Amino acid sequence: QMCIRDRSTTVCIVGAGFSTLPLIKELRGSGTDYLVVDARKPSIWDSLEKHEFDFDLVSSKTSSYYSFGLGSKYEGSYFPMGGEFLEFQREWKGKVHEAERIVQDTVHTVEYRKDDVLILTASGIEITAKFCVVATAFTRAIRSQLLSTNYMSISNSTILFDGFGDSSKLMVSRMLGRGNKFYILSDGFTMLQKNFLINDQVWEYSHNMAEPFDPVLPVHERYLIQSGGRAQHPVYAKQMFTDRTTDPWSWSPAGGANWRTNGQIVVKPWSIQAYKHLYPDPTDEIRRGRLMDDIFFLMSTGEIQFLRRAHCAHDKQARTVTNGKRSVKYDHVFTTDYEQPGLPDIKIARGSKKTKFSYRFKDTFMGVMPRLCDRVLLVGYTRPHFDGLCNIIEMQSLFCHRLVTDPDFFMRTRENLDAKMDKYNLTQYGTVDRKSGNHADHLVMFSEYVRQLGTLLEIPRFSGSLAAFPREALTHWVLPDHAIKWRRFGRYAVENGPSYCESMMEYHGNYVWTTLFLYRQCLMYKLLLVAALGTACYNYLGLFGAICPVLLLLQNYLLVVNWLGRANLGMSHGIHATLSGLLKHQVGPMTVGTVGSLMCPGFLPLLIGLAALWYVNRAARTKSEPMLQDTYDKSTQSWYEQYIRLLHEHQKPTILPTEEMEMKKASKEMAVLPNSSSEDELARSIPECMTESVMA
């Protein structure tokens, strides 16, 4: 610990957790003076290790690790375990942290002043800095429930989750197969499988913002685009939307044209087909904590049911949830709270007057620079929908470093800050009202966010070599926007950046099939539908009469495709694995249907459009194509029964230190009780905290 009283520095960093590593690494590289103030409290990852609670991350290795720790070669899709991730943290903390720059203390107040920032600690130390970077993470009450629940003791029970997210999903996976039934009371969320099976090959759901298609793809279409897969097969993912207020299928004011990118709560479970394909004997994975949690499958078995909060009355005293005439009485309830930034007390000093800073994501530029105190920078309070947190944090750290070390860049960034935030909020939320908001405003699509910060940081996209330009252009065009893609060139380049991105391109066949699939899946369907509907309306209503229905279709065509899909005339699950097959059976017919629709009179364009849709999706064609394996047949049910038996045999119990001590204490007290069979006396001898823990 650094022995100081009062001193000044260029940057004071509040928090020495994993989120600050990229920033400290860059500050050391640029020779910038800094101090770190940290209370040295155990992180959530330390607590998970202490309780021997391990699980696989929802993000792949490329999304979970910082660029400088990925190595030089991409080795395919892999979801690290929490223990592996903790070891990665410790390795880089040891490499990056300098003990003489760390002050072990708790920050009491951060005071923003005109030209600097004053940081006051609990022990009375005063630090004056040009900038203060706060990275103290989020707080959530569900974490204590996650670690204090005796999962193996809960059986034959009705369990209510008041809210749902990845933490709740983890809890469900540990209580499966014990006769339990789960009810999810929620405002709604999106579920996207983290991986899936096509022709006995497992694919990872990832992000690709499809930059060349941005001008023609609305944002809600780009959100549904998948990337990944080798040259043999493009990929397809299965989506399910349970929240009609943010549902692109919805024709409501909150859906369709006004569907937003930010603020989506997404849960990312395993696919049971992918899990059983990778782990036919899941014994070792169960012991490690990599558990199957396919929400789609569990819904099909009836183990999980969803209750829409807006349609339900929740009587907590009677422990019932009523939906119309249906009433559900539950035995256990787990309440999932929302993330709250664990910020210290931040005050804004204007002369002798000091006002308390109130954090709002919409009033903070890119989630980093608050409008009212732009020298107090925030790192780690922007999170992805479901993938890529470390990519976000890494780019935020680079942004902070540039603001701190480049005065001109800082002045340019703060100039017209209101207009910049209004533009961002209008795009992402459909409003410029910074005071309005909800608990999910800080959730962003990581690839789009990374690209925005990369552009803001003026990172070059090419090396400048004419010989390398075609390859570099293709890489930047089609490679998903992980942080390492933006660290190939320029001031923030990392040594392994070019080689890692190149190996990623090679592994995925240069994303040729992904691009073709995107073109077929979105653009061709849109062109065909618009041509058929637009021409028919024009034939009967004239030019102006056709504008309204065509615009509605352009903004809500996913809804139309969903309707057509119910009649097997929508986006097919089958995908041709060859270029000739793609052209012959899909792109060709849709192109012919589009041209034919534009040339025909009367209502014939609609008939031609439907005929093209039928031809592309006819059953005889899809039987011979690579198919998304998403049906739950007898073999799936049989494997699940085997999985449940193995789960009972090999599931590792969570270590509950507090319970263990109370049980020892209880056993000692029971040993000296009078010889009595009274259940009341026995109940009184059990500590209250133990009883509460078992009830939880």
LINNORGI-V14421 format. One record per backbone hydrogen bond with DSSP energy under -1.0 kcal/mol. NH is the residue of the N-H (numbers start at 1). CO is the residue of the C=O. If there is no record, write none. Layout:
NH|CO  NH|CO
//
This chain:
2|102  4|2  7|126  9|128  11|33  12|131  13|35  14|133  15|37  20|17  21|18  24|20  25|21  26|22  27|23  28|24  29|25  30|26  32|27  35|11  36|101  37|13  38|103  47|43  48|44  49|45  50|46  51|47  52|49  53|48  57|80  61|78  64|60  65|61  69|66  70|67  82|55  85|81  86|82  87|83  88|84  89|85  90|86  91|87  92|88  93|89  94|90  95|91  96|92  97|93  101|98  102|99  103|36  105|38  105|103  108|120  109|120  110|345  111|118  112|347  113|116  117|129  118|111  119|127  120|109  121|125  122|106  124|121  127|119  128|7  129|117  130|9  131|10  132|375  133|12  134|377  135|14  139|340  144|141  145|141  146|142  147|143  148|144  151|149  153|150  154|151  156|178  159|181  160|332  161|183  162|334  163|161  163|185  169|165  170|166  171|167  172|168  173|169  175|172  181|157  182|303  183|159  184|305  185|161  186|307  190|265  191|240  192|267  194|269  196|203  198|201  199|627  201|198  203|196  205|194  213|210  214|211  216|213  217|213  221|218  222|218  223|219  224|221  225|222  240|191  242|189  246|243  250|247  255|252  258|255  259|256  263|443  267|190  275|271  276|272  277|273  278|274  279|275  286|282  287|283  288|284  289|285  290|285  291|289  298|294  299|295  300|296  301|297  303|298  304|298  305|182  307|184  309|186  311|308  312|309  313|322  315|320  320|315  321|328  322|313  323|326  326|323  328|321  330|319  331|158  332|158  334|160  336|162  340|139  342|137  343|341  347|110  348|355  349|112  350|353  353|350  355|348  357|346  364|361  365|369  367|364  368|365  369|365  371|363  376|373  377|132  378|368  379|134  383|442  385|444  392|388  393|389  394|390  395|391  396|392  397|393  398|394  399|395  400|396  401|397  402|398  403|399  404|400  405|401  406|402  410|406  411|407  412|408  413|409  414|410  415|411  417|414  420|416  421|417  422|418  423|419  424|420  425|421  426|422  427|423  428|424  429|425  431|425  441|438  443|440  444|383  449|445  450|446  451|447  452|448  453|449  454|450  455|451  456|452  457|453  458|455  459|454  472|468  473|469  474|470  475|471  476|472  477|473  478|474  479|475  482|480  485|482  486|483  487|484  493|490  494|487  497|494  500|496  501|497  502|498  503|499  504|500  505|501  506|502  507|503  508|504  509|506  510|505  511|508  512|509  515|511  516|512  517|513  518|514  519|515  520|516  521|517  522|518  524|519  526|522  527|523  528|524  529|525  530|526  531|527  532|528  533|529  534|530  535|531  536|532  537|533  538|534  539|535  540|536  541|537  542|538  546|542  550|546  551|547  552|548  553|549  554|550  555|551  556|552  560|556  561|557  562|558  563|559  564|560  565|561  566|562  567|564  568|565  569|564  575|626  582|578  583|579  584|580  585|581  586|582  587|582  588|583  590|586  591|587  592|588  593|589  594|590  595|591  596|592  597|593  598|594  604|601  606|603  607|603  608|604  609|605  610|606  611|607  612|608  613|609  614|610  615|611  616|612  617|613  622|618  623|619  624|621  625|622  626|575  629|197  630|628  637|633  638|634  639|635  640|636  641|637  642|638  643|639  644|640  645|641  646|642  647|643  648|644  649|645  650|646  651|647  655|51  660|656  661|657  662|658  663|659  664|660  665|661  666|662  667|663  668|664  669|665  670|666  671|667  676|674  682|678  683|679  684|680  685|681  686|683  691|687  692|688  693|689  694|690  695|691  696|692
//
